[in-house]
C-alpha cells in the first residue's frame, strides 16, 4: 500500500515537465469524445429465465454501471451479469441499478448508499475506478473511499456478498491520447494494488484484482472499435464480456454458494 502511494508521488513528480502537453491532449480528447447518455430502460429488471426463489442483485457505481453506451440495462453490465447468473444458478435474477455518470467512490458512498431501499439483496456488485482515475485520486484516497463505501454496505447488509468488479482498463482507452492514457493506466493499476487487501478487511468481500484484459481480447480478433462505444465507455459487446468474466470470478470464489 505504501509502495503504491510512493509510486503515485514519484509519477506526479516525473510528469511535471509533461503537464502542459497532457493538459492540451486531455482537453482535445474531452472535446472530441461524444457525450453519451446513461441507459434509461430497466433500472429495475428481471431475467426472462430461471426459477424461484429469485436472486436479488444490486449494482452500484459510475457510468459503466449506469449503462453509458447502451440504451437498455438489459444490454449493459447489470443485465448481462444477471443473465449469466441465471444461466449459472438456474434461478431468476431481479436486478436494481443505482449508479451515476461522473461519480467517484466518495460520491457513491455519500449520495447513493443512503438512497438504497430498505430491502434485502442476495448480492451487491460495485463498479468504480474510472472517475477516481480521471480525478487523479491518490491510491490512499481511493483505498479510504472504497473502505468507507464497503463498510457502510456491510453495516446495512451484514451477510450479503459484496463483489468489487474489475477496475476499468483505462490504459487501453483508445479515446485518450498516448501520454494521458499511459499515465492514467499506471494510476488505475496503483488503485488496484491499493484495494487488493479489501477482502482481508471485510467478510464476504471479493475483488478480482485486475482490469478486463483488453490486450487478450484484441488478440482474439476483436478491435478497439468493437470494444468501446465512444473510445472510453464499453460497447454492448464489452458489457457482455465484462459480465461473463465477473460471473466466472464469482463462481470460482463460490460467492452465491
C-alpha positions in Angstrom: 0.0 0.0 0.0 2.8 2.4 0.9 4.6 1.4 -2.3 1.6 2.3 -4.4 1.4 5.7 -2.7 5.1 6.4 -3.2 4.9 5.4 -6.8 1.9 7.8 -7.1 4.1 10.7 -5.8 7.0 9.7 -7.9 4.8 9.6 -11.0 3.4 13.0 -10.2 6.9 14.5 -9.9 8.1 12.9 -13.1 5.1 14.1 -15.0 5.6 17.8 -14.2 7.5 18.6 -17.4 4.8 16.9 -19.4 1.8 18.6 -17.8 1.3 21.2 -20.5 1.2 18.6 -23.2 -1.0 16.3 -21.2 -3.3 19.2 -20.4 -3.9 20.1 -24.1 -4.1 16.4 -25.1 -6.7 15.8 -22.4 -8.7 19.0 -23.4 -8.7 17.9 -27.0 -9.8 14.4 -26.1 -12.6 15.7 -23.9 -13.8 17.9 -26.8 -13.8 15.1 -29.3 -15.4 12.5 -27.1 -19.2 12.3 -27.6 -21.3 12.6 -24.5 -23.4 9.5 -24.4 -26.5 9.3 -22.1 -27.0 6.7 -19.4 -29.2 3.7 -20.1 -32.8 4.7 -19.5 -34.6 1.4 -19.7 -34.9 -1.3 -17.0 -33.2 0.3 -14.0 -35.2 -2.4 -12.2 -35.3 -5.5 -14.3 -35.6 -9.3 -14.3 -34.2 -12.1 -16.4 -36.7 -14.0 -18.6 -35.3 -17.4 -17.5 -34.7 -19.0 -14.1 -36.8 -20.5 -11.4 -37.8 -19.2 -8.0 -36.6 -18.2 -5.5 -35.1 -15.3 -7.4 -31.6 -13.8 -6.8 -31.9 -10.2 -5.8 -28.9 -8.2 -7.3 -28.0 -4.6 -6.6 -25.3 -2.9 -8.7 -23.7 0.4 -7.6 -21.3 2.6 -9.3 -20.3 5.1 -12.0 -21.0 5.5 -15.7 -20.3 1.8 -16.6 -22.9 0.6 -14.1 -25.2 3.4 -15.3 -25.1 1.8 -18.7 -23.4 4.6 -20.7 -23.0 3.3 -24.3 -26.3 1.3 -24.4 -30.0 2.3 -24.0 -31.2 -0.6 -22.0 -29.7 -2.0 -18.8 -30.6 -5.5 -20.2 -27.7 -4.9 -22.6 -25.5 -3.3 -20.0 -23.3 -4.8 -17.3 -26.1 -5.4 -14.9 -28.4 -7.1 -17.3 -25.7 -9.2 -18.8 -24.4 -10.2 -15.3 -28.0 -11.1 -14.3 -28.4 -13.2 -17.5 -25.1 -15.0 -16.7 -26.1 -15.6 -13.1 -29.5 -17.0 -14.1 -27.7 -19.4 -16.5 -25.2 -20.4 -13.9 -27.6 -20.9 -11.0 -30.9 -21.8 -12.8 -32.6 -19.1 -10.7 -34.3 -16.0 -12.0 -32.4 -12.7 -11.2 -34.1 -9.5 -10.2 -31.8 -6.5 -10.5 -31.7 -2.9 -9.3 -29.2 -0.4 -10.7 -28.1 2.6 -8.6 -25.4 4.5 -10.5 -24.5 7.9 -11.8 -22.2 9.0 -14.6 -19.3 11.1 -13.1 -19.5 9.6 -9.6 -16.3 8.6 -7.8 -16.2 6.2 -4.8 -16.8 9.0 -2.3 -19.9 10.1 -4.2 -21.4 6.6 -4.3 -20.7 6.4 -0.5 -22.2 9.7 0.4 -25.0 10.1 -2.2 -26.2 6.7 -3.4 -25.8 4.4 -0.3 -28.3 6.5 1.8 -30.8 6.0 -1.1 -30.6 2.2 -1.2 -34.1 0.9 -0.4 -34.8 -1.0 2.8 -34.9 -4.5 1.4 -32.7 -7.5 1.3 -30.3 -8.3 -1.6 -28.5 -11.6 -2.3 -25.5 -9.9 -3.9 -24.1 -6.4 -4.3 -21.7 -5.6 -7.1 -19.7 -2.3 -7.2 -18.3 -0.9 -10.4 -15.9 2.0 -9.8 -12.4 3.2 -10.6 -12.7 5.2 -13.8 -13.6 8.5 -12.4 -11.3 8.2 -9.4 -8.5 7.7 -12.0 -9.6 10.7 -14.1 -9.9 12.8 -10.9 -6.3 11.7 -10.0 -7.4 10.3 -6.7 -4.3 9.0 -4.8 -4.1 5.3 -4.0 -4.5 6.1 -0.3 -7.5 8.2 -1.1 -9.1 5.5 -3.2 -8.5 2.9 -0.6 -10.1 5.2 2.1 -13.1 6.0 0.0 -13.7 2.4 -1.1 -13.2 1.3 2.5 -15.9 3.8 3.7 -18.2 2.5 0.9 -17.8 -1.2 1.7 -18.1 -0.5 5.5 -21.3 1.3 5.0 -22.7 -1.5 2.9 -21.6 -4.1 5.4 -23.3 -2.3 8.2 -26.6 -2.2 6.2 -26.2 -5.8 4.8 -24.1 -7.8 7.3 -24.3 -11.1 5.4 -24.7 -10.0 1.7 -21.7 -10.9 -0.5 -20.1 -7.7 -2.0 -18.2 -8.0 -5.2 -15.9 -5.2 -6.4 -15.8 -5.6 -10.1 -12.6 -5.4 -12.0 -11.3 -1.8 -12.5 -11.7 -0.3 -15.9 -8.8 -0.8 -18.4 -8.1 3.0 -18.6 -4.6 2.3 -20.1 -6.3 0.8 -23.1 -8.9 3.5 -23.8 -8.5 4.5 -27.5 -10.2 7.8 -26.9 -7.4 9.1 -24.7 -4.1 10.4 -26.2 -0.9 8.4 -25.6 0.6 10.4 -22.7 -2.7 10.7 -20.8 -3.6 7.0 -21.5 -0.2 5.9 -20.2 -0.2 7.9 -17.1 -3.8 7.1 -16.1 -3.2 3.4 -16.9 -0.4 3.4 -14.3 -2.7 5.1 -11.8 -5.6 2.7 -12.2 -3.1 -0.1 -11.6 -2.0 1.5 -8.4 -5.6 1.9 -7.4 -6.0 -1.9 -7.9 -3.0 -2.5 -5.7 -4.4 -0.2 -3.0 -7.7 -2.1 -2.6 -6.4 -5.6 -3.3 -6.4 -6.3 0.5 -10.1 -5.3 0.8 -11.3 -8.9 1.1 -9.0 -9.3 4.1 -10.5 -6.3 5.8 -14.2 -7.3 5.4 -16.0 -10.6 5.4 -17.7 -11.8 2.2 -16.0 -9.1 0.0 -14.4 -10.2 -3.3 -12.2 -8.4 -5.7 -10.5 -9.9 -8.8 -7.6 -7.5 -8.6 -7.1 -6.7 -12.3 -8.8 -4.8 -15.1 -10.5 -6.5 -18.1 -7.8 -7.9 -20.3 -8.3 -5.8 -23.5 -4.9 -7.0 -25.0 -6.1 -10.6 -24.9 -9.4 -9.7 -26.5 -7.6 -7.8 -29.3 -5.5 -10.9 -29.9 -8.7 -12.9 -30.2 -9.8 -10.8 -33.2 -11.8 -8.0 -31.6 -11.0 -4.4 -32.5 -11.0 -1.4 -30.2 -14.0 -0.1 -32.2 -15.8 -3.3 -31.2 -14.9 -2.9 -27.5 -15.5 0.8 -26.9 -18.7 2.8 -27.7 -17.0 6.2 -27.7 -13.4 5.5 -27.1 -13.8 5.3 -23.4 -17.1 3.6 -22.3 -17.8 -0.1 -23.1 -19.8 -1.2 -26.0 -22.7 -3.7 -25.6 -20.2 -6.4 -26.5 -17.8 -5.4 -23.8 -20.5 -5.1 -21.2 -21.3 -8.8 -22.0 -17.7 -9.9 -21.9 -17.1 -8.0 -18.6 -20.2 -9.5 -17.1 -19.2 -13.0 -18.1 -15.7 -12.6 -16.7 -17.2 -11.3 -13.5 -19.5 -14.3 -13.3 -16.5 -16.7 -13.8 -14.7 -14.9 -10.9 -17.8 -15.2 -8.7 -18.3 -18.9 -9.5 -14.6 -19.6 -8.7 -15.0 -17.8 -5.3 -18.3 -19.5 -4.6 -19.9 -16.1 -4.0 -23.5 -17.4 -4.1 -23.0 -20.9 -2.9 
